[in-house]
Amino acid sequence: MIRPDRHTNLDYSVVNISAFILKELNAYYHISYDTLLHKVTDTLGSQARENYPYALNFLFLLGKLNYDQSTDSFRYNETK
């Protein structure tokens, strides 16, 4: 999913969606799953919905994203 082929639209790629998510997380202290999904689909298009979970997983594995289960929200991990 991360490595594009010639048919991949880069606007809907995991890396582009991840960059957008990081930008949104820098603007807000925490943001809920549904609100973030709504912002991604409104800004990038409805086709970004397919790669949205992969982008979240990618950021979580890189250590850039924290998930709070009690509020169902994400927070930017500020470790340097």
DSSP file (Angstrom, degrees, kcal/mol; ACC not computed):
  #  RESIDUE AA STRUCTURE BP1 BP2  ACC     N-H-->O    O-->H-N    N-H-->O    O-->H-N    TCO  KAPPA ALPHA  PHI   PSI    X-CA   Y-CA   Z-CA
    1    1 A M              0   0    0      0, 0.0    13,-0.6     0, 0.0    53,-0.0   0.000 360.0 360.0 360.0 -31.3    0.0    0.0    0.0
    2    2 A I        +     0   0    0     12,-0.1    13,-0.2    11,-0.1    12,-0.0   0.910 360.0  70.5 -78.5 -41.2    2.8    2.4    0.7
    3    3 A R  S    S-     0   0    0     11,-0.1     2,-0.1    10,-0.0    -1,-0.1  -0.660  82.1-142.1 -80.8 117.5    4.8    1.8   -2.5
    4    4 A P        -     0   0    0      0, 0.0     2,-0.2     0, 0.0    -2,-0.1  -0.405  11.2-157.9 -78.8 153.8    2.9    3.2   -5.5
    5    5 A D    >   -     0   0    0     -2,-0.1     3,-1.2     4,-0.0     0, 0.0  -0.510  44.6 -82.9-111.6-170.5    2.6    1.7   -8.9
    6    6 A R  T 3  S+     0   0    0      1,-0.2     0, 0.0    -2,-0.2     0, 0.0   0.678 127.7  52.5 -72.8 -14.8    1.8    3.4  -12.1
    7    7 A H  T 3  S+     0   0    0      2,-0.1     2,-0.4     0, 0.0    -1,-0.2   0.466  84.2 109.6 -96.3  -3.1   -2.0    3.2  -11.5
    8    8 A T    <   -     0   0    0     -3,-1.2     2,-0.7     1,-0.0     5,-0.1  -0.583  64.1-140.5 -80.0 129.5   -1.8    4.8   -8.0
    9    9 A N    >   -     0   0    0     -2,-0.4     3,-1.7     1,-0.1    -2,-0.1  -0.814  10.4-150.1 -85.0 116.8   -3.2    8.3   -7.6
   10   10 A L  G >  S+     0   0    0     -2,-0.7     3,-1.0     1,-0.3     6,-0.3   0.687  90.7  69.9 -66.5 -18.0   -0.8   10.0   -5.3
   11   11 A D  G 3  S+     0   0    0      1,-0.2    -1,-0.3     5,-0.1    37,-0.0   0.792 106.6  39.1 -66.7 -26.6   -3.5   12.2   -3.9
   12   12 A Y  G <  S+     0   0    0     -3,-1.7    -1,-0.2     4,-0.1    -2,-0.2   0.130  91.1 125.9-108.6  18.1   -5.0    9.2   -2.2
   13   13 A S  S <> S-     0   0    0     -3,-1.0     4,-2.4     1,-0.1     5,-0.2  -0.345  71.4-116.1 -77.4 159.7   -1.7    7.5   -1.2
   14   14 A V  H  > S+     0   0    0    -13,-0.6     4,-2.4     1,-0.2     5,-0.2   0.876 115.4  52.1 -61.5 -39.6   -1.0    6.5    2.4
   15   15 A V  H  > S+     0   0    0    -13,-0.2     4,-2.1     2,-0.2    -1,-0.2   0.906 110.7  46.8 -67.1 -41.8    1.9    8.9    2.6
   16   16 A N  H  > S+     0   0    0     -6,-0.3     4,-2.0     2,-0.2    -2,-0.2   0.912 114.1  47.2 -67.2 -42.5   -0.2   11.9    1.5
   17   17 A I  H  X S+     0   0    0     -4,-2.4     4,-2.4     2,-0.2    -2,-0.2   0.893 111.3  52.5 -65.3 -39.3   -3.1   11.0    3.8
   18   18 A S  H  X S+     0   0    0     -4,-2.4     4,-2.4    -5,-0.2    -2,-0.2   0.901 107.9  50.9 -62.6 -41.5   -0.6   10.6    6.7
   19   19 A A  H  X S+     0   0    0     -4,-2.1     4,-1.9     1,-0.2    -1,-0.2   0.897 110.6  49.1 -63.1 -40.1    0.9   14.0    6.0
   20   20 A F  H  X S+     0   0    0     -4,-2.0     4,-2.2     2,-0.2    -2,-0.2   0.905 110.0  51.3 -65.6 -41.1   -2.6   15.5    6.1
   21   21 A I  H  X S+     0   0    0     -4,-2.4     4,-2.5     1,-0.2    -2,-0.2   0.911 109.3  50.4 -62.6 -42.7   -3.4   13.7    9.4
   22   22 A L  H  X S+     0   0    0     -4,-2.4     4,-1.6     1,-0.2    -1,-0.2   0.884 109.1  52.0 -63.4 -37.8   -0.2   15.1   10.9
   23   23 A K  H  X S+     0   0    0     -4,-1.9     4,-1.1     2,-0.2    -1,-0.2   0.913 111.4  46.6 -64.2 -41.7   -1.1   18.6    9.8
   24   24 A E  H  X S+     0   0    0     -4,-2.2     4,-1.4     1,-0.2     3,-0.2   0.880 110.4  52.7 -67.5 -38.0   -4.5   18.3   11.4
   25   25 A L  H  < S+     0   0    0     -4,-2.5    51,-0.3     1,-0.2    -1,-0.2   0.789 105.5  55.0 -70.7 -26.1   -3.0   16.8   14.6
   26   26 A N  H  < S+     0   0    0     -4,-1.6    -1,-0.2     1,-0.2    -2,-0.2   0.811 108.6  49.2 -71.2 -29.6   -0.6   19.8   14.8
   27   27 A A  H  < S+     0   0    0     -4,-1.1     2,-0.3    -3,-0.2    -2,-0.2   0.769 116.9  40.2 -80.8 -26.8   -3.6   22.2   14.7
   28   28 A Y  S  < S-     0   0    0     -4,-1.4    48,-0.3     1,-0.1     3,-0.1  -0.905  72.2-135.0-124.5 149.9   -5.6   20.4   17.4
   29   29 A Y  S    S-     0   0    0     -2,-0.3    47,-0.5     1,-0.3     2,-0.3   0.937  92.1  -8.0 -68.2 -46.5   -4.6   18.8   20.7
   30   30 A H  E     -A   75   0A   0     45,-0.2     2,-0.3    -3,-0.1    -1,-0.3  -0.985  65.9-166.1-147.8 154.7   -6.7   15.8   20.1
   31   31 A I  E     -A   74   0A   0     43,-1.9    43,-3.1    -2,-0.3    -6,-0.0  -0.999  23.6-115.0-145.4 139.4   -9.2   14.8   17.4
   32   32 A S  E  >  -A   73   0A   0     -2,-0.3     4,-2.5    41,-0.3    41,-0.3  -0.281  26.8-114.0 -75.4 160.8  -11.8   12.0   17.3
   33   33 A Y  H  > S+     0   0    0     39,-1.9     4,-2.4     1,-0.2     5,-0.2   0.925 115.5  45.0 -58.2 -49.0  -11.7    9.2   14.7
   34   34 A D  H  > S+     0   0    0     38,-0.3     4,-2.4     2,-0.2    -1,-0.2   0.886 112.8  50.1 -68.4 -39.3  -14.9   10.3   13.0
   35   35 A T  H  > S+     0   0    0      2,-0.2     4,-2.2     1,-0.2    -1,-0.2   0.918 112.5  47.6 -64.2 -42.9  -14.0   14.0   12.9
   36   36 A L  H  X S+     0   0    0     -4,-2.5     4,-2.4     2,-0.2    -2,-0.2   0.909 111.4  50.3 -65.3 -41.9  -10.6   13.2   11.4
   37   37 A L  H  X S+     0   0    0     -4,-2.4     4,-2.6    -5,-0.2     5,-0.2   0.908 110.0  51.2 -60.8 -42.2  -12.1   10.9    8.8
   38   38 A H  H  X S+     0   0    0     -4,-2.4     4,-2.2     1,-0.2    -2,-0.2   0.905 110.9  47.8 -62.6 -42.1  -14.6   13.6    7.9
   39   39 A K  H  X S+     0   0    0     -4,-2.2     4,-2.2     2,-0.2     5,-0.3   0.893 112.0  50.1 -66.0 -39.9  -11.8   16.1    7.4
   40   40 A V  H  X>S+     0   0    0     -4,-2.4     4,-2.8     1,-0.2     5,-0.7   0.942 114.0  43.4 -64.1 -47.6   -9.8   13.7    5.3
   41   41 A T  H  X5S+     0   0    0     -4,-2.6     4,-0.8     1,-0.2    -2,-0.2   0.851 114.8  50.1 -70.5 -33.0  -12.7   12.9    3.0
   42   42 A D  H  <5S+     0   0    0     -4,-2.2    -1,-0.2    -5,-0.2    -2,-0.2   0.900 121.5  32.9 -68.8 -39.7  -13.8   16.5    2.7
   43   43 A T  H  <5S+     0   0    0     -4,-2.2    -2,-0.2    -5,-0.2    -3,-0.2   0.927 132.0  26.8 -84.3 -47.8  -10.3   17.8    1.9
   44   44 A L  H  <5S-     0   0    0     -4,-2.8    -3,-0.2    -5,-0.3     3,-0.2   0.702 114.2-101.3 -92.9 -21.2   -8.7   14.9   -0.1
   45   45 A G    ><< -     0   0    0     -4,-0.8     3,-1.5    -5,-0.7     4,-0.2  -0.323  34.2 -77.2 115.8 160.2  -11.9   13.3   -1.5
   46   46 A S  G >  S+     0   0    0      1,-0.3     3,-1.2     2,-0.2     4,-0.3   0.724 120.7  68.4 -68.2 -21.6  -14.0   10.3   -0.8
   47   47 A Q  G >  S+     0   0    0      1,-0.3     3,-0.9     2,-0.2     4,-0.4   0.684  85.8  70.7 -71.4 -15.9  -11.5    7.9   -2.4
   48   48 A A  G X> S+     0   0    0     -3,-1.5     4,-0.8     1,-0.2     3,-0.5   0.683  78.8  79.0 -71.6 -17.1   -9.1    8.6    0.5
   49   49 A R  G <4 S+     0   0    0     -3,-1.2     3,-0.4    -4,-0.2    -1,-0.2   0.825  85.0  60.7 -59.7 -32.8  -11.4    6.7    2.8
   50   50 A E  G <4 S+     0   0    0     -3,-0.9     4,-0.3    -4,-0.3    -1,-0.2   0.886 112.8  34.5 -64.1 -40.2  -10.0    3.4    1.5
   51   51 A N  T <> S+     0   0    0     -3,-0.5     4,-2.2    -4,-0.4    -1,-0.2   0.421  91.1  97.2 -96.9   0.7   -6.4    4.2    2.7
   52   52 A Y  H  X S+     0   0    0     -4,-0.8     4,-2.1    -3,-0.4     5,-0.2   0.922  85.2  46.2 -58.1 -49.0   -7.4    6.1    5.9
   53   53 A P  H  > S+     0   0    0      0, 0.0     4,-2.4     0, 0.0    -1,-0.2   0.879 112.0  52.5 -63.8 -34.1   -7.0    3.1    8.2
   54   54 A Y  H  > S+     0   0    0     -4,-0.3     4,-2.4     2,-0.2    -2,-0.2   0.880 108.0  50.8 -66.9 -37.3   -3.6    2.3    6.6
   55   55 A A  H  X S+     0   0    0     -4,-2.2     4,-2.3     2,-0.2    -1,-0.2   0.896 110.3  49.5 -66.3 -40.4   -2.4    5.8    7.1
   56   56 A L  H  X S+     0   0    0     -4,-2.1     4,-2.3     2,-0.2    -2,-0.2   0.924 112.4  47.6 -63.7 -43.8   -3.4    5.7   10.8
   57   57 A N  H  X S+     0   0    0     -4,-2.4     4,-2.6     2,-0.2    -2,-0.2   0.908 110.1  53.3 -62.1 -41.9   -1.6    2.4   11.2
   58   58 A F  H  X S+     0   0    0     -4,-2.4     4,-1.5     1,-0.2    -2,-0.2   0.925 111.9  44.1 -58.9 -47.5    1.5    3.8    9.4
   59   59 A L  H  X>S+     0   0    0     -4,-2.3     5,-2.3     2,-0.2     6,-0.7   0.868 112.8  52.0 -67.8 -37.0    1.6    6.8   11.8
   60   60 A F  H ><5S+     0   0    0     -4,-2.3     3,-0.9     1,-0.2    -2,-0.2   0.915 109.4  49.4 -65.4 -42.6    1.0    4.6   14.9
   61   61 A L  H 3<5S+     0   0    0     -4,-2.6    -1,-0.2     1,-0.3    -2,-0.2   0.815 108.8  53.1 -67.3 -29.8    3.8    2.2   13.9
   62   62 A L  H 3<5S-     0   0    0     -4,-1.5    -1,-0.3    -5,-0.2    -2,-0.2   0.591 115.7-117.6 -78.4 -10.2    6.2    5.2   13.3
   63   63 A G  T <<5S+     0   0    0     -3,-0.9    16,-0.3    -4,-0.6    -3,-0.2   0.674  84.5 115.0  82.9  18.1    5.3    6.4   16.9
   64   64 A K      < +     0   0    0     -5,-2.3    13,-1.9    -6,-0.2     2,-0.4   0.516  66.6  57.5 -93.7  -7.7    3.8    9.7   15.7
   65   65 A L  E     -B   76   0A   0     -6,-0.7     2,-0.4    11,-0.2    11,-0.2  -0.979  58.2-165.3-134.0 134.6    0.3    8.9   16.8
   66   66 A N  E     -B   75   0A   0      9,-2.9     9,-2.5    -2,-0.4     2,-0.5  -0.952  12.5-150.6-116.4 141.3   -1.3    8.1   20.2
   67   67 A Y  E     -B   74   0A   0     -2,-0.4     2,-0.7     7,-0.2     7,-0.2  -0.942   2.1-156.9-114.3 129.6   -4.8    6.7   20.5
   68   68 A D  E  >> -B   73   0A   0      5,-3.0     5,-1.6    -2,-0.5     4,-1.1  -0.914   4.5-167.2-105.4 109.6   -7.0    7.3   23.6
   69   69 A Q  T  45S+     0   0    0     -2,-0.7    -1,-0.1     1,-0.2     5,-0.0   0.824  82.0  60.4 -68.5 -32.7   -9.6    4.5   23.7
   70   70 A S  T  45S+     0   0    0      1,-0.2    -1,-0.2     2,-0.1    -2,-0.0   0.850 120.3  25.7 -67.2 -33.0  -11.8    6.2   26.3
   71   71 A T  T  45S-     0   0    0     -3,-0.4    -1,-0.2     2,-0.1    -2,-0.2   0.443 100.9-128.2-106.7  -2.3  -12.5    9.2   24.1
   72   72 A D  T  <5 +     0   0    0     -4,-1.1   -39,-1.9     1,-0.2     2,-0.3   0.937  66.7 127.1  53.2  51.1  -11.9    7.5   20.7
   73   73 A S  E   < -AB  32  68A   0     -5,-1.6    -5,-3.0   -41,-0.3     2,-0.3  -0.907  54.5-128.2-137.0 163.0   -9.5   10.2   19.7
   74   74 A F  E     -AB  31  67A   0    -43,-3.1   -43,-1.9    -2,-0.3     2,-0.3  -0.803  16.7-167.5-111.5 152.3   -5.9   10.6   18.4
   75   75 A R  E     -AB  30  66A   0     -9,-2.5    -9,-2.9    -2,-0.3     2,-0.3  -0.995  28.7-109.7-138.9 143.3   -3.2   12.8   19.7
   76   76 A Y  E     - B   0  65A   0    -47,-0.5     2,-0.7   -51,-0.3   -11,-0.2  -0.566  30.2-130.2 -72.8 130.0    0.2   13.8   18.2
   77   77 A N        -     0   0    0    -13,-1.9    -1,-0.1    -2,-0.3     0, 0.0  -0.744  17.8-162.6 -84.1 116.3    3.1   12.1   19.9
   78   78 A E        +     0   0    0     -2,-0.7     2,-0.2     2,-0.0    -1,-0.1   0.089  40.3 132.4 -92.3  23.3    5.6   14.9   20.6
   79   79 A T              0   0    0    -16,-0.3    -2,-0.1     1,-0.1     0, 0.0  -0.502 360.0 360.0 -73.5 144.6    8.6   12.8   21.3
   80   80 A K              0   0    0     -2,-0.2    -1,-0.1     0, 0.0    -2,-0.0   0.427 360.0 360.0-109.9 360.0   11.7   14.0   19.5
